[in-house]
Amino acid sequence: MTAKDATFTAARPPEERESEFIASEDRWFKPVQVRTGPDGALWVVDMYRYMVEHPEWLPPEGKAATAPFWRLGDTLGRLYRVYPREANRGRFPSSAA
């Protein structure tokens, strides 16, 4: 990040321009949100579904072919914690129960 007037500009370092921050060969991997968690790590929410599109928006020829798969994974999901290797992973805050 570089300061520019009253704001900042961000650019990827040259050594990272040929890769993605997070990627997977798993076709069900659907990252839908990234947040900083209470431990300071980036938390990535993965929807983990076969398909996200609603069948209503598929072309007619696609509806029949994908019908058996429309709801696959609707009870699944994953949460990843992303942090640098050298980081001292923080602990979760204790709840006052």
PyMOL commands that set and color helices and strands:
alter all, ss='L'
color gray80, all
select helices_A, chain A and resi 14-16+55-57+60-69
alter helices_A, ss='H'
color red, helices_A
select strands_A, chain A and resi 2-4+7-9+31-36+42-46+78-82
alter strands_A, ss='S'
color yellow, strands_A
deselect
rebuild
show_as cartoon
